[in-house]
Amino acid sequence: MARQAARRRRARSDRLMTRRQFLSTASAGVAGAALLPLTAPWTAGAAPAQIRGSSLRILTWSHFVPAYDTAFDKYANDWGVANDVTVRVDHINIDDLPARVAAELSAGAGHDIIQQNGVIQTTLYYPHWVDVSDICEKLGRDAGGWLPMASNVAAVKGQWYAVPEFYIPQPIMWRTDLWKQYSLPAPDTWENLRTAARVGKSKGHPAGFAISHCNDANHNWRAVFYAFGVEEADPSGKEIRWDSKALRDAMKFSRALWSEGMTSEVFSWDNVSDNRYLDSGVAIYIHDALSSLRSIQDSNPTLYNNCNVGVSGAEPIGSVRRAAVVDPTILAIWKFSKNVPAAKAFLEQYGADVKFSLTASKGYNMPYLKGWYKKPMPALGSDPKVTVLQDWDKVALVFGYPGPSTAPAAEVLSTFVVPDMVARYCHSNDLEGSIKWGLGQIKGIYAKYKS
């Protein structure tokens, strides 16, 4: 008990460490250290005896469904007790994950298992991650295979360098009471949502989409852009396809949606601002993950009962298609990890425990494994409000569409070119100037990766 208490105190202490403190510590450490060779043999399917008495460190985000952090910490601790491994889980803000991962690589030290969430950089980091193809192939065989986007975000050149953990859908969360009160058209097209935002704003209930440097802004505006026919690259991922009539149509719609139906606060929003906005009772709708709904389920049951999730066909249709853009989440093992066998043993068990992940996250953590889409799904099939999410596997898209999630596509995502391009147009009303700036950023990024 004393050892467990000490571990909990260390974990709490680590959660309080600021990004600046970590980066200072990392830069003063062993920056540039050579990667340690892999010395431990591994056979998928059984935790090796040699891990007993060892330790394992896991870095992950502070989940937007807080109960999941509690459940995951217990899960990891229970696994550690069963395998005689001291497990420490450190949670940090989602926006700090990219910098923390970069700092650990620079230092050549840190956690054994690290998470990437939303901003996925497998194509950048894979030379420094352990090949986990044995685990992923076994998980796929046992659960009916992987959704196509799983290998898109976790594999490079046919080899798996991360275990797909879950993805996060972003449905429309809309107020059924306000829809009825204002006699609004069904929210199943983007044009109807533009009408709802305009009417809602005139009644004191604007809509809310972040136009800022956060994951929400990246996936929200890609959902709009793709729905209007925008393509990032060709199917090979090498040819840029941004410059198009579709881009201009999407930009015009995006500015109109903001100017008619939102307020300027969206330019400074972070990843939890839309959750707070829904909770405030002001928003007529937002476009966000299920956590925004779960956050009001107990604290504001009246508002919860007046909110609906998603529309017929999952996402609203634009002038070309429906586009359900999701945030992927993956788990990888550093090559410099001092305990690769334990890290792989943990990921093999956790990766297969989809029921735990779905149930503990209240339906937030959507699986990449096809076999888990048999209805009713855990945590989703028994709740009429969220049953639409059971079909998200059929519509889910990730950045880079219709090409793969390449290294340049990941950099376009991580540098927030899309929301910045929208923001420039909103502020300046200069369509071609804003597009010229955005295309310049995109072309410059892709040029760096030309062989």
N, C-alpha and C positions, 0 to 999 in steps of 0.2 A: 504493500500500500504506500509506503514511504517513497519507493522508487517511482511509482505512478504519479504521486503528488508532485515530486520533483520535476518529472517530465512535463506535467501540466503547467507548472510555474515557468519552466523554460519556454514552452510554446507560447504562453501569454506574453512573456517578455519579448519574444521575437516578433510577435504581431505588432508590438508597439514601436518597433524599430522603424524610423523614417527612411524614405528613399535616399535622402542625402546622407544619412548616417551609414546606410549600407554601402553606397557607392564610395564613400570615404574609406570605409574599412576595406572594401575590395581593392581599391587602388593602392592601399598601403600594404596589401598582402602579397600574394604570389602571382601578380599579373604576368601574363605571357608564359606561365608554366607549361611545360610539355604535357601532352595528354598521356595518362597512365595506360599501359597496355592491359588488355583483358587477359586474366590468368585463370578465371574460374570456368570449368566446364559447365554446360547447361543442357538439360534434356527437358523439353516441354512436357508438362503433365504432372510433375512432382517437385515439391520444394526440396532442394538438396539438404542433406544433414549438415553440411558445412556452414550453413547460415546460422545455426543455433549459437546463441551468445553474442551475436553481432548487433549492429544498429542500422537503422534506415531512416533517412530524412526525406520528406516529401514537401514540395512547394506547390501550393494551389491558391486560387483566389478566395476572397471572402464571398461566398455564394449569396446570390440575391434572394434565395429562400434560406434564411439563417438556420432553420431547423436542419437543413442538409449538412451544414458544417458540423453541427453537434453529432449527427448520425454518422457522418464520414469519419470523424475523429474516433468515435467509439468503434467503428468497423475496423479502422486501421490498428487501433490498440488491441482489439480482440484477436485480429490476425497475428499481431506481434506476440501476444501471450501464447497463442496456440503453437507458434513456431519458435518461441524463445528468442524473439528479436525485439529490441527496444526501438519502437517507432515514434518518430516525432513529426507532426504535421504543422506546417507554418502557413498561415493564411495572410495574404496581402490584398490590397485594393487591386481590382482588375486593371486599372489604368497604369499601375506600377509594374505589372508582370513583364512587359517587353524590356524595360530597363533593367529589371532584376536579372532576367535571363542573360542579357548581354553582359552584365557585370560578372556573373558567375563564369561565363566563358572566358572573359578577360582575366579573371583571377585563376582559372583552372581549378576551382574549388567551390564547394557550396553544397547543394542538395544532391541526392541520388536521382530522384524522380522530380521532373519539373513539368508544369502545365503551360500550355498555350491556349488562349481563349479569345476567340474573335479574330485577333491579329495572329494569323498562322504563318510561321516562317520556316516550315519544314525544308523547303528548297534552299534556304540559306544555311540552316544549322545541321542538316543531316550528316555532314562529314564528322561532326562532333558527338553524334548520338549513336547509341548501340543499335545494331540491327535486331529488330524484334519480329522478324518474319515468322519464326517458329511459333510464337504466341499468336500472332494475328491469323495465321493460316489455320491453327487449331480452333480459335474462336469462331472463325468463319465456317469451318466444316461442321462444328457442333450446333450452329444456330442459323443454318440456311443461307449463309453467305452474307456479304457486306453490301450496303447501298453503294452505288457508284461513287458518291462524293467522299466515302471513307478513304479509299486509296488516293483520291485526288488531293486530300489534305495531309495524309499520313505516310504516303509511299513516294519513293523517287526511283525511277528506272527499274520498276518492278520489285523493289525491295522495300519492306516496311521499316520505317525508322521511328515510328510512334504508334501507340495503341490508341485508336479512336475511342474517346471517352463518351461524349454525347454531343448533340447539337441542340441549338436553342431556336425554336420557331418564334416568329414575330407577328402574330395576328393583330388585326384591328380589334381594339377594345372600345366598344361604342355604347353610348347611353340609350337604352331602349326607351326610357321615360321621356328624354328630350326629343328623340326621333318621333315619338307619338305626339308630343305636345306641339311640335313645329310642323307636323305633317310632312316629314322629309321622305325623299325617295330611298329605296333600299340601298344600303351601303355596299353594294356588290360591284360597283364600277368606281374608278378614280374620279370621273366627272361628277358622280353623285356625291362622293366624299368632298369634292371641292364645294359643291352647293351646300352641303351640311356645315362645312367649316365657315362659309360666308354667313349663312343664316345664324349659326351658333354664335359667331363673334358679335353680330349685331344685337344679340340677346344677352351678351355677357358670358358666353360659353365658347371661347375659341378652341380650335383643335391645337395639338402640340406635337411637332416633330423636331428633334434636335438638328440644328445646322451648325455643328461645332466639331471639336476634336474628341469624339467618343465613338465607341462601337455602334451605338444606336444610330448616329448620323450616317455612318457608312452603310449599314444594311437597309435603313429606311429609304434613302434616296436611290440606292441600287434597285430596290423593289419597284420604285416609280420608274426609273430609267429603263430597266429591263421590260417592264410592262408596256412601255412606249416603243419598244423595238431596239433599244440601244444594245450593242454588242461590244464587249471589251476587246476581244481578239477572235481570230479564226479558231477552228477546232484544234489546231496544232498549238495554239498559244503564242505563235511567233509573229503573226501579222496583226497590227493594231487596227481596230475597226471603230474606234470612238467617233471619228469625224464623219458625221452623217446628218441627214434630215431628222432622223429619229432623235438624235441628241438635242437638236434645236427645239423639236416639239416637246421633249421631256423638260428641257430647261424653262421654256415658256410656261408650261403647266406648273412646274415647281415654284417659280416666282409668284404666279397667280395664287397658288394654294397658300403660300406664306402671306402675301400682301392682303389678300381678301379674308383669310380665315385664321391667322395666327398673330402673335405679338412678338416683339423684338427680343424678348427674354430667351427665345430658343437659340439665339446665337451664343449664349454662354452656358448652355445646359451641359451637364455631365450624364453619366449612364444611369443615375437614379433620379434625375430631375423629372422625367416623364412619369415615373412611379409616384412621386410626390404630387405631381400635377393632377393625376387621376384621383389620388386620395383627397385632394383639396375640394373636389366636387365641382370644379370649374370646367374641366375639359369636357367637350362634347364627344371627343374620341382621341385616342392616341394609337400608336402602332408600336407594340412592344411585346416583350416576353411575358410569360404567364406569371412571373413574380409580381408584376404590377397588380394583378387581380388578387393573388394570394395575400398580398400585403394588406388588403382591406377586408378580407373575408371574415376575420374575427373582430377587427376594430371598427368596421363600419358596414354592418350587414345589410343595411338599407341600400347603400350605394352599391354594394356587391350584387345584390339581387337585381338592381337596375342596369347592370353591365352585361353585355353580351360579348362572346369571344368568336372572332372570325366571321366569315360569310359563306354563302353557298359557293363551292369550288375552292374553299380555303382562303384565297386572297382576292382582292378586287381586280377586275380586269381593266386593262388600259386599252389603248388603240390597237394593240397587237396581241397581247397575251396576258395571262396571270403569271406573276413572278414572286414566289415565296422565298425571299433571300434569308438565309439562316446564319447564325454564328456557330462555327464549328469549335469543338474543344478536343484537345489531344493531350496525351501524356507520353513523355519521352525520358530516356535514361542517358545521363551524361557518360561519355567514355571515361571521364576521369573519376566516375563514381568508385568509391572504395568497396561497394557491396553490390555489384551487378547481379549476382545470383539471387539475393533477397529481393532486389528491385523487380527482377523478372518474375519471381515467384508471386510477389504481391500483385503485379499487374495482370498476371494470368488469372488469378482468382477474382480480382475486382472487375476485370473486363468481362467476365462471364456472368457477374451478378447484376444483370439488368433489372430484375425485379426489385432488388434493393434500391438501385439508383432511381428508378421511376417512382417507387412508393415513397421513399424518404424525401424526394424533391417535390412531391405532390404533383407529379406529371410534368415537371419543368425539364428534366433531363431526358431528351428524346434519343432513343438508341439508333445506332448505325446498322445493327444486325437485323437482317430481314425477318428472321424467325419470330421476332417479338412484335410483329405487326398483325398478329392474329387477334381478332376482336372477341371479347372485350380486353383491352390492354390494362395492365395494372395502373391504378390511380386515375385513369382516363375513361375507361369504359363504363364505369358506374356513376359518372358525374355528367349529366346532360349538358351542362354549361360548356364543357371542354371536349366533348366527344369528337368534334371536328378535327382535333389534333391527331386523332388516330389515322388520318389519311395524309398527314404531312409528308410522309415518305414519298408520296407520288408527285409532289410538287416542289420539293426542296431544291434550292439552287445555292451555290456558293460563289464568292468573288472570282473574277476571271471569265465568267460565262460569255459565250458558250465554249470557250477554251478551258484548259486545266488551270489549276491554281498555281501558276508559275512563279518564279522568283520576282520578275518585274511586276506581275499582277499583285503579289503580296506587298511590294513596296508602294505601289499606287494606293493600296488599301491603308497601309500603316502610316503613310504621310498625309492621309485625309484629303487627297486631291479632289474627290467628288464633292464632299460638303463644302470645301473651300471655293470650288467653282460656282456652286449654287449661291453661297454667301456673297461672292463678288457680284453676281448678277442681281441679287436682291438689293444690295447697297447701291450699285451704280446704274442699274437698268441698261447696261451695255452688254447686249447678248453676245455679239461677235468678239468683243474684247475679252469677256469672261471666258468664252470657249477657247480663244487663242491662248490665253494664259494656261488654262487647264491642259490643252493639247501639248503645249510646250513642256509642261511638267511631265506628262505621260511619255512623250517621245524621248525626253532626256533620260528618264528612268529606263525605258526599254533599250536605249542605245548602249547603256552601260553593260547590258547582258548579252550583247551581240558577240558571237564567237568569231 
